[in-house]
Amino acid sequence: MATEQEQAKIAELMAISSRIEKGDMTSVTILGKTFKLSDTKRKITNKIIDLQVAIDYNDKLSRKKKLKLIQVFDVKVCSYLMLNLWSFIPFLHAIHWRYLEAKYTSETFYGIIEAGLSNPEFVFFSKCSIQLRNLAASRTRMIKTEQK
């Protein structure tokens, strides 16, 4: 027999599961403007993590390219969170993040990122992936230093 607390957790997980199944969107109001975010899909999570890894661990990028990536990182993440799987339509993500960069400020981007990446579902699905990638990156760096 499950206690009331366990039953409440099960009911919450079932509600989250059915919301993800339906593809419902969450409205977020930041600085008076309302944005719609859907649950982050696995492919989008991987794209966001790939951006972070490219900035942190890619030694092949020139300093200029790395600085450009850092400058547009927040905007690209916001675009991925807003478009979700629509971002795989050719050129749509490229146009969308440039539009966002021209129209909104960094405070808006931080609000969208906070709302999109701090929900428990995203944390649940991405925690292991981030840990594995960090472990792989640290092992790669150790191997590179041993070879030198």
QUIMOWO-V874472 format. One record per pair of residues at least 24 apart in sequence whose ideal C-beta (glycine too) atoms are under 8 Angstrom apart, sorted by the first residue. I is the first residue (numbers start at 1). GAP is how many residues later the second one is. Records with the same first field share a line. If there is no record, write none. Layout:
I: GAP + GAP
This chain:
16: 104 + 105
20: 101
26: 89
28: 83 + 84 + 87 + 88
30: 77 + 78 + 81 + 82 + 85
31: 74 + 76 + 77 + 80
33: 71 + 75
35: 47 + 77 + 80
36: 46
37: 44 + 45 + 75 + 78 + 79
38: 46
39: 45 + 80 + 82 + 83
40: 41 + 44 + 76 + 77 + 81 + 82 + 85
41: 43 + 44
42: 83
43: 42 + 45
44: 36 + 37 + 40 + 41 + 43
45: 77 + 80 + 81 + 84
46: 83
47: 33 + 40
48: 29 + 32 + 69
49: 77 + 80 + 81 + 84
51: 25 + 26
53: 80 + 84
56: 81
57: 80 + 83 + 84
72: 25 + 29
74: 32 + 35 + 36 + 39
75: 25 + 26 + 34
77: 32 + 36 + 39 + 40
78: 30 + 31 + 34 + 35 + 38
81: 31 + 32 + 35 + 36
82: 30
